[in-house]
């Protein structure tokens, strides 16, 4: 595997980690005790973007 492919695999792994973190934070946001305490981060959007980045990076890295 070349250095570029390894870097893309690392990027894909990091993006999956961000997506998992965003999913956990979104779950906590939905179950908050004070419904009026609104946060400023849209965790669903962060999760979707991270999954898109992970998919594209993984696809490019594994492309022959």
PyMOL Python script that loads the backbone (N, CA, C, O; Angstrom):
from pymol import cmd

cmd.read_pdbstr("""\
ATOM      1  N   UNK A   1       0.846  -1.161   0.000  1.00  0.00           N
ATOM      2  CA  UNK A   1       0.000   0.000   0.000  1.00  0.00           C
ATOM      3  C   UNK A   1       0.903   1.240   0.000  1.00  0.00           C
ATOM      4  O   UNK A   1       1.885   1.302   0.740  1.00  0.00           O
ATOM      5  N   UNK A   2       0.569   2.198  -0.816  1.00  0.00           N
ATOM      6  CA  UNK A   2       1.391   3.401  -0.906  1.00  0.00           C
ATOM      7  C   UNK A   2       1.097   4.349   0.258  1.00  0.00           C
ATOM      8  O   UNK A   2       0.146   4.161   1.017  1.00  0.00           O
ATOM      9  N   UNK A   3       1.938   5.364   0.371  1.00  0.00           N
ATOM     10  CA  UNK A   3       1.753   6.348   1.450  1.00  0.00           C
ATOM     11  C   UNK A   3       0.440   7.103   1.302  1.00  0.00           C
ATOM     12  O   UNK A   3      -0.211   7.421   2.297  1.00  0.00           O
ATOM     13  N   UNK A   4       0.051   7.391   0.070  1.00  0.00           N
ATOM     14  CA  UNK A   4      -1.206   8.109  -0.157  1.00  0.00           C
ATOM     15  C   UNK A   4      -2.402   7.257   0.265  1.00  0.00           C
ATOM     16  O   UNK A   4      -3.360   7.770   0.843  1.00  0.00           O
ATOM     17  N   UNK A   5      -2.346   5.965  -0.021  1.00  0.00           N
ATOM     18  CA  UNK A   5      -3.434   5.084   0.378  1.00  0.00           C
ATOM     19  C   UNK A   5      -3.512   4.959   1.900  1.00  0.00           C
ATOM     20  O   UNK A   5      -4.602   4.915   2.470  1.00  0.00           O
ATOM     21  N   UNK A   6      -2.345   4.903   2.554  1.00  0.00           N
ATOM     22  CA  UNK A   6      -2.341   4.829   4.013  1.00  0.00           C
ATOM     23  C   UNK A   6      -2.924   6.097   4.620  1.00  0.00           C
ATOM     24  O   UNK A   6      -3.671   6.033   5.596  1.00  0.00           O
ATOM     25  N   UNK A   7      -2.587   7.245   4.049  1.00  0.00           N
ATOM     26  CA  UNK A   7      -3.130   8.508   4.541  1.00  0.00           C
ATOM     27  C   UNK A   7      -4.645   8.555   4.364  1.00  0.00           C
ATOM     28  O   UNK A   7      -5.362   9.020   5.250  1.00  0.00           O
ATOM     29  N   UNK A   8      -5.126   8.079   3.230  1.00  0.00           N
ATOM     30  CA  UNK A   8      -6.570   8.057   2.997  1.00  0.00           C
ATOM     31  C   UNK A   8      -7.276   7.098   3.960  1.00  0.00           C
ATOM     32  O   UNK A   8      -8.393   7.373   4.397  1.00  0.00           O
ATOM     33  N   UNK A   9      -6.637   5.988   4.288  1.00  0.00           N
ATOM     34  CA  UNK A   9      -7.216   5.063   5.268  1.00  0.00           C
ATOM     35  C   UNK A   9      -7.275   5.705   6.654  1.00  0.00           C
ATOM     36  O   UNK A   9      -8.243   5.515   7.390  1.00  0.00           O
ATOM     37  N   UNK A  10      -6.247   6.457   7.001  1.00  0.00           N
ATOM     38  CA  UNK A  10      -6.249   7.161   8.284  1.00  0.00           C
ATOM     39  C   UNK A  10      -7.349   8.217   8.309  1.00  0.00           C
ATOM     40  O   UNK A  10      -8.045   8.373   9.312  1.00  0.00           O
ATOM     41  N   UNK A  11      -7.504   8.941   7.203  1.00  0.00           N
ATOM     42  CA  UNK A  11      -8.562   9.951   7.115  1.00  0.00           C
ATOM     43  C   UNK A  11      -9.931   9.291   7.238  1.00  0.00           C
ATOM     44  O   UNK A  11     -10.807   9.796   7.941  1.00  0.00           O
ATOM     45  N   UNK A  12     -10.115   8.164   6.557  1.00  0.00           N
ATOM     46  CA  UNK A  12     -11.394   7.454   6.636  1.00  0.00           C
ATOM     47  C   UNK A  12     -11.661   6.980   8.063  1.00  0.00           C
ATOM     48  O   UNK A  12     -12.788   7.086   8.549  1.00  0.00           O
ATOM     49  N   UNK A  13     -10.649   6.465   8.728  1.00  0.00           N
ATOM     50  CA  UNK A  13     -10.813   6.016  10.111  1.00  0.00           C
ATOM     51  C   UNK A  13     -11.142   7.163  11.053  1.00  0.00           C
ATOM     52  O   UNK A  13     -11.989   7.031  11.936  1.00  0.00           O
ATOM     53  N   UNK A  14     -10.469   8.284  10.858  1.00  0.00           N
ATOM     54  CA  UNK A  14     -10.756   9.454  11.695  1.00  0.00           C
ATOM     55  C   UNK A  14     -12.169   9.965  11.446  1.00  0.00           C
ATOM     56  O   UNK A  14     -12.851  10.380  12.382  1.00  0.00           O
ATOM     57  N   UNK A  15     -12.609   9.937  10.204  1.00  0.00           N
ATOM     58  CA  UNK A  15     -13.961  10.396   9.880  1.00  0.00           C
ATOM     59  C   UNK A  15     -15.006   9.467  10.503  1.00  0.00           C
ATOM     60  O   UNK A  15     -16.050   9.932  10.962  1.00  0.00           O
ATOM     61  N   UNK A  16     -14.739   8.181  10.522  1.00  0.00           N
ATOM     62  CA  UNK A  16     -15.660   7.245  11.181  1.00  0.00           C
ATOM     63  C   UNK A  16     -15.709   7.536  12.678  1.00  0.00           C
ATOM     64  O   UNK A  16     -16.774   7.486  13.293  1.00  0.00           O
ATOM     65  N   UNK A  17     -14.554   7.839  13.257  1.00  0.00           N
ATOM     66  CA  UNK A  17     -14.521   8.205  14.677  1.00  0.00           C
ATOM     67  C   UNK A  17     -15.326   9.464  14.968  1.00  0.00           C
ATOM     68  O   UNK A  17     -16.046   9.530  15.964  1.00  0.00           O
ATOM     69  N   UNK A  18     -15.206  10.450  14.108  1.00  0.00           N
ATOM     70  CA  UNK A  18     -15.987  11.685  14.274  1.00  0.00           C
ATOM     71  C   UNK A  18     -17.478  11.386  14.123  1.00  0.00           C
ATOM     72  O   UNK A  18     -18.299  11.948  14.848  1.00  0.00           O
ATOM     73  N   UNK A  19     -17.831  10.510  13.192  1.00  0.00           N
ATOM     74  CA  UNK A  19     -19.239  10.162  12.996  1.00  0.00           C
ATOM     75  C   UNK A  19     -19.810   9.455  14.229  1.00  0.00           C
ATOM     76  O   UNK A  19     -20.946   9.716  14.625  1.00  0.00           O
ATOM     77  N   UNK A  20     -19.032   8.574  14.827  1.00  0.00           N
ATOM     78  CA  UNK A  20     -19.488   7.886  16.041  1.00  0.00           C
ATOM     79  C   UNK A  20     -19.643   8.894  17.180  1.00  0.00           C
ATOM     80  O   UNK A  20     -20.636   8.859  17.907  1.00  0.00           O
ATOM     81  N   UNK A  21     -18.676   9.781  17.336  1.00  0.00           N
ATOM     82  CA  UNK A  21     -18.764  10.811  18.369  1.00  0.00           C
ATOM     83  C   UNK A  21     -19.988  11.707  18.151  1.00  0.00           C
ATOM     84  O   UNK A  21     -20.699  12.030  19.103  1.00  0.00           O
ATOM     85  N   UNK A  22     -20.230  12.103  16.912  1.00  0.00           N
ATOM     86  CA  UNK A  22     -21.382  12.953  16.608  1.00  0.00           C
ATOM     87  C   UNK A  22     -22.694  12.218  16.880  1.00  0.00           C
ATOM     88  O   UNK A  22     -23.653  12.826  17.355  1.00  0.00           O
ATOM     89  N   UNK A  23     -22.746  10.936  16.589  1.00  0.00           N
ATOM     90  CA  UNK A  23     -23.945  10.149  16.886  1.00  0.00           C
ATOM     91  C   UNK A  23     -24.214  10.074  18.372  1.00  0.00           C
ATOM     92  O   UNK A  23     -25.361  10.173  18.808  1.00  0.00           O
ATOM     93  N   UNK A  24     -23.151   9.898  19.158  1.00  0.00           N
ATOM     94  CA  UNK A  24     -23.303   9.851  20.607  1.00  0.00           C
ATOM     95  C   UNK A  24     -23.773  11.197  21.149  1.00  0.00           C
ATOM     96  O   UNK A  24     -24.648  11.253  22.013  1.00  0.00           O
ATOM     97  N   UNK A  25     -23.185  12.289  20.636  1.00  0.00           N
ATOM     98  CA  UNK A  25     -23.580  13.621  21.095  1.00  0.00           C
ATOM     99  C   UNK A  25     -25.022  13.950  20.683  1.00  0.00           C
ATOM    100  O   UNK A  25     -25.748  14.600  21.434  1.00  0.00           O
ATOM    101  N   UNK A  26     -25.429  13.508  19.510  1.00  0.00           N
ATOM    102  CA  UNK A  26     -26.804  13.738  19.077  1.00  0.00           C
ATOM    103  C   UNK A  26     -27.780  12.961  19.965  1.00  0.00           C
ATOM    104  O   UNK A  26     -28.854  13.459  20.302  1.00  0.00           O
ATOM    105  N   UNK A  27     -27.400  11.751  20.336  1.00  0.00           N
ATOM    106  CA  UNK A  27     -28.225  10.954  21.238  1.00  0.00           C
ATOM    107  C   UNK A  27     -28.387  11.665  22.583  1.00  0.00           C
ATOM    108  O   UNK A  27     -29.485  11.707  23.138  1.00  0.00           O
ATOM    109  N   UNK A  28     -27.302  12.216  23.100  1.00  0.00           N
ATOM    110  CA  UNK A  28     -27.374  12.956  24.370  1.00  0.00           C
ATOM    111  C   UNK A  28     -28.216  14.218  24.222  1.00  0.00           C
ATOM    112  O   UNK A  28     -28.951  14.589  25.137  1.00  0.00           O
ATOM    113  N   UNK A  29     -28.106  14.880  23.063  1.00  0.00           N
ATOM    114  CA  UNK A  29     -28.877  16.104  22.841  1.00  0.00           C
ATOM    115  C   UNK A  29     -30.367  15.808  22.827  1.00  0.00           C
ATOM    116  O   UNK A  29     -31.165  16.578  23.361  1.00  0.00           O
ATOM    117  N   UNK A  30     -30.740  14.694  22.217  1.00  0.00           N
ATOM    118  CA  UNK A  30     -32.167  14.344  22.136  1.00  0.00           C
ATOM    119  C   UNK A  30     -32.752  13.974  23.496  1.00  0.00           C
ATOM    120  O   UNK A  30     -33.957  14.121  23.701  1.00  0.00           O
ATOM    121  N   UNK A  31     -31.944  13.506  24.413  1.00  0.00           N
ATOM    122  CA  UNK A  31     -32.422  13.059  25.719  1.00  0.00           C
ATOM    123  C   UNK A  31     -32.078  14.048  26.841  1.00  0.00           C
ATOM    124  O   UNK A  31     -32.038  13.662  28.009  1.00  0.00           O
ATOM    125  N   UNK A  32     -31.834  15.298  26.504  1.00  0.00           N
ATOM    126  CA  UNK A  32     -31.443  16.272  27.529  1.00  0.00           C
ATOM    127  C   UNK A  32     -32.602  16.555  28.483  1.00  0.00           C
ATOM    128  O   UNK A  32     -33.774  16.421  28.132  1.00  0.00           O
ATOM    129  N   UNK A  33     -32.239  16.946  29.683  1.00  0.00           N
ATOM    130  CA  UNK A  33     -33.236  17.199  30.732  1.00  0.00           C
ATOM    131  C   UNK A  33     -33.972  18.514  30.504  1.00  0.00           C
ATOM    132  O   UNK A  33     -35.140  18.648  30.868  1.00  0.00           O
ATOM    133  N   UNK A  34     -33.295  19.474  29.910  1.00  0.00           N
ATOM    134  CA  UNK A  34     -33.895  20.794  29.686  1.00  0.00           C
ATOM    135  C   UNK A  34     -34.082  21.003  28.180  1.00  0.00           C
ATOM    136  O   UNK A  34     -33.129  21.365  27.491  1.00  0.00           O
ATOM    137  N   UNK A  35     -35.278  20.783  27.664  1.00  0.00           N
ATOM    138  CA  UNK A  35     -35.511  20.878  26.223  1.00  0.00           C
ATOM    139  C   UNK A  35     -35.226  22.251  25.635  1.00  0.00           C
ATOM    140  O   UNK A  35     -34.968  22.369  24.437  1.00  0.00           O
ATOM    141  N   UNK A  36     -35.269  23.285  26.456  1.00  0.00           N
ATOM    142  CA  UNK A  36     -35.016  24.634  25.944  1.00  0.00           C
ATOM    143  C   UNK A  36     -33.530  24.968  25.872  1.00  0.00           C
ATOM    144  O   UNK A  36     -33.158  25.991  25.298  1.00  0.00           O
ATOM    145  N   UNK A  37     -32.685  24.131  26.439  1.00  0.00           N
ATOM    146  CA  UNK A  37     -31.242  24.367  26.400  1.00  0.00           C
ATOM    147  C   UNK A  37     -30.698  23.847  25.070  1.00  0.00           C
ATOM    148  O   UNK A  37     -30.234  22.711  24.968  1.00  0.00           O
ATOM    149  N   UNK A  38     -30.766  24.693  24.078  1.00  0.00           N
ATOM    150  CA  UNK A  38     -30.394  24.297  22.725  1.00  0.00           C
ATOM    151  C   UNK A  38     -28.900  24.531  22.509  1.00  0.00           C
ATOM    152  O   UNK A  38     -28.374  25.584  22.869  1.00  0.00           O
ATOM    153  N   UNK A  39     -28.231  23.562  21.929  1.00  0.00           N
ATOM    154  CA  UNK A  39     -26.816  23.704  21.603  1.00  0.00           C
ATOM    155  C   UNK A  39     -26.621  24.395  20.273  1.00  0.00           C
ATOM    156  O   UNK A  39     -27.584  24.661  19.553  1.00  0.00           O
ATOM    157  N   UNK A  40     -25.374  24.686  19.949  1.00  0.00           N
ATOM    158  CA  UNK A  40     -25.085  25.406  18.706  1.00  0.00           C
ATOM    159  C   UNK A  40     -24.514  24.500  17.622  1.00  0.00           C
ATOM    160  O   UNK A  40     -24.291  24.956  16.500  1.00  0.00           O
ATOM    161  N   UNK A  41     -24.274  23.236  17.928  1.00  0.00           N
ATOM    162  CA  UNK A  41     -23.735  22.305  16.945  1.00  0.00           C
ATOM    163  C   UNK A  41     -24.852  21.379  16.475  1.00  0.00           C
ATOM    164  O   UNK A  41     -25.537  20.757  17.286  1.00  0.00           O
ATOM    165  N   UNK A  42     -25.027  21.294  15.165  1.00  0.00           N
ATOM    166  CA  UNK A  42     -25.993  20.360  14.586  1.00  0.00           C
ATOM    167  C   UNK A  42     -25.280  19.020  14.385  1.00  0.00           C
ATOM    168  O   UNK A  42     -24.639  18.799  13.358  1.00  0.00           O
ATOM    169  N   UNK A  43     -25.397  18.130  15.373  1.00  0.00           N
ATOM    170  CA  UNK A  43     -24.633  16.886  15.366  1.00  0.00           C
ATOM    171  C   UNK A  43     -25.049  15.949  14.243  1.00  0.00           C
ATOM    172  O   UNK A  43     -24.242  15.147  13.774  1.00  0.00           O
ATOM    173  N   UNK A  44     -26.281  16.040  13.816  1.00  0.00           N
ATOM    174  CA  UNK A  44     -26.723  15.196  12.706  1.00  0.00           C
ATOM    175  C   UNK A  44     -25.978  15.572  11.429  1.00  0.00           C
ATOM    176  O   UNK A  44     -25.537  14.696  10.685  1.00  0.00           O
ATOM    177  N   UNK A  45     -25.837  16.859  11.177  1.00  0.00           N
ATOM    178  CA  UNK A  45     -25.093  17.318  10.004  1.00  0.00           C
ATOM    179  C   UNK A  45     -23.614  16.925  10.088  1.00  0.00           C
ATOM    180  O   UNK A  45     -23.018  16.522   9.089  1.00  0.00           O
ATOM    181  N   UNK A  46     -23.034  17.043  11.268  1.00  0.00           N
ATOM    182  CA  UNK A  46     -21.634  16.644  11.459  1.00  0.00           C
ATOM    183  C   UNK A  46     -21.473  15.152  11.168  1.00  0.00           C
ATOM    184  O   UNK A  46     -20.499  14.740  10.537  1.00  0.00           O
ATOM    185  N   UNK A  47     -22.420  14.355  11.625  1.00  0.00           N
ATOM    186  CA  UNK A  47     -22.352  12.918  11.405  1.00  0.00           C
ATOM    187  C   UNK A  47     -22.480  12.572   9.919  1.00  0.00           C
ATOM    188  O   UNK A  47     -21.742  11.725   9.415  1.00  0.00           O
ATOM    189  N   UNK A  48     -23.392  13.210   9.233  1.00  0.00           N
ATOM    190  CA  UNK A  48     -23.590  12.933   7.812  1.00  0.00           C
ATOM    191  C   UNK A  48     -22.354  13.326   7.005  1.00  0.00           C
ATOM    192  O   UNK A  48     -21.913  12.574   6.136  1.00  0.00           O
ATOM    193  N   UNK A  49     -21.801  14.487   7.289  1.00  0.00           N
ATOM    194  CA  UNK A  49     -20.606  14.928   6.558  1.00  0.00           C
ATOM    195  C   UNK A  49     -19.425  14.001   6.841  1.00  0.00           C
ATOM    196  O   UNK A  49     -18.666  13.673   5.928  1.00  0.00           O
ATOM    197  N   UNK A  50     -19.263  13.576   8.090  1.00  0.00           N
ATOM    198  CA  UNK A  50     -18.176  12.661   8.431  1.00  0.00           C
ATOM    199  C   UNK A  50     -18.341  11.314   7.729  1.00  0.00           C
ATOM    200  O   UNK A  50     -17.355  10.725   7.286  1.00  0.00           O
ATOM    201  N   UNK A  51     -19.565  10.826   7.624  1.00  0.00           N
ATOM    202  CA  UNK A  51     -19.784   9.559   6.920  1.00  0.00           C
ATOM    203  C   UNK A  51     -19.524   9.685   5.423  1.00  0.00           C
ATOM    204  O   UNK A  51     -19.022   8.752   4.797  1.00  0.00           O
ATOM    205  N   UNK A  52     -19.863  10.834   4.850  1.00  0.00           N
ATOM    206  CA  UNK A  52     -19.573  11.064   3.432  1.00  0.00           C
ATOM    207  C   UNK A  52     -18.067  11.101   3.204  1.00  0.00           C
ATOM    208  O   UNK A  52     -17.567  10.497   2.256  1.00  0.00           O
ATOM    209  N   UNK A  53     -17.340  11.809   4.070  1.00  0.00           N
ATOM    210  CA  UNK A  53     -15.883  11.883   3.951  1.00  0.00           C
ATOM    211  C   UNK A  53     -15.263  10.495   4.105  1.00  0.00           C
ATOM    212  O   UNK A  53     -14.360  10.132   3.351  1.00  0.00           O
ATOM    213  N   UNK A  54     -15.743   9.721   5.075  1.00  0.00           N
ATOM    214  CA  UNK A  54     -15.215   8.371   5.289  1.00  0.00           C
ATOM    215  C   UNK A  54     -15.465   7.480   4.081  1.00  0.00           C
ATOM    216  O   UNK A  54     -14.593   6.704   3.688  1.00  0.00           O
ATOM    217  N   UNK A  55     -16.642   7.587   3.495  1.00  0.00           N
ATOM    218  CA  UNK A  55     -16.970   6.767   2.324  1.00  0.00           C
ATOM    219  C   UNK A  55     -16.092   7.125   1.132  1.00  0.00           C
ATOM    220  O   UNK A  55     -15.559   6.244   0.458  1.00  0.00           O
ATOM    221  N   UNK A  56     -15.946   8.407   0.876  1.00  0.00           N
ATOM    222  CA  UNK A  56     -15.141   8.839  -0.282  1.00  0.00           C
ATOM    223  C   UNK A  56     -13.669   8.495  -0.073  1.00  0.00           C
ATOM    224  O   UNK A  56     -13.021   7.990  -0.989  1.00  0.00           O
ATOM    225  N   UNK A  57     -13.134   8.760   1.115  1.00  0.00           N
ATOM    226  CA  UNK A  57     -11.726   8.461   1.383  1.00  0.00           C
ATOM    227  C   UNK A  57     -11.469   6.960   1.321  1.00  0.00           C
ATOM    228  O   UNK A  57     -10.463   6.523   0.762  1.00  0.00           O
ATOM    229  N   UNK A  58     -12.372   6.171   1.892  1.00  0.00           N
ATOM    230  CA  UNK A  58     -12.195   4.722   1.834  1.00  0.00           C
ATOM    231  C   UNK A  58     -12.305   4.176   0.431  1.00  0.00           C
ATOM    232  O   UNK A  58     -11.578   3.255   0.058  1.00  0.00           O
ATOM    233  N   UNK A  59     -13.205   4.733  -0.345  1.00  0.00           N
ATOM    234  CA  UNK A  59     -13.373   4.278  -1.722  1.00  0.00           C
ATOM    235  C   UNK A  59     -12.137   4.595  -2.559  1.00  0.00           C
ATOM    236  O   UNK A  59     -11.686   3.764  -3.346  1.00  0.00           O
ATOM    237  N   UNK A  60     -11.595   5.790  -2.390  1.00  0.00           N
ATOM    238  CA  UNK A  60     -10.406   6.178  -3.142  1.00  0.00           C
ATOM    239  C   UNK A  60      -9.198   5.367  -2.683  1.00  0.00           C
ATOM    240  O   UNK A  60      -8.365   4.984  -3.504  1.00  0.00           O
ATOM    241  N   UNK A  61      -9.093   5.099  -1.376  1.00  0.00           N
ATOM    242  CA  UNK A  61      -7.956   4.357  -0.851  1.00  0.00           C
ATOM    243  C   UNK A  61      -7.961   2.904  -1.330  1.00  0.00           C
ATOM    244  O   UNK A  61      -6.901   2.335  -1.588  1.00  0.00           O
ATOM    245  N   UNK A  62      -9.127   2.311  -1.448  1.00  0.00           N
ATOM    246  CA  UNK A  62      -9.203   0.903  -1.819  1.00  0.00           C
ATOM    247  C   UNK A  62      -9.339   0.680  -3.314  1.00  0.00           C
ATOM    248  O   UNK A  62      -9.365  -0.460  -3.777  1.00  0.00           O
ATOM    249  N   UNK A  63      -9.426   1.760  -4.066  1.00  0.00           N
ATOM    250  CA  UNK A  63      -9.538   1.667  -5.520  1.00  0.00           C
ATOM    251  C   UNK A  63      -8.229   1.129  -6.084  1.00  0.00           C
ATOM    252  O   UNK A  63      -7.167   1.639  -5.728  1.00  0.00           O
ATOM    253  N   UNK A  64      -8.265   0.130  -6.941  1.00  0.00           N
ATOM    254  CA  UNK A  64      -7.000  -0.468  -7.451  1.00  0.00           C
ATOM    255  C   UNK A  64      -6.230   0.437  -8.382  1.00  0.00           C
ATOM    256  O   UNK A  64      -5.166   0.057  -8.872  1.00  0.00           O
TER     257      UNK A  64
END
""", "prot")
cmd.dss("prot")
cmd.show_as("cartoon", "prot")
cmd.util.cbc("prot")
cmd.orient("prot")
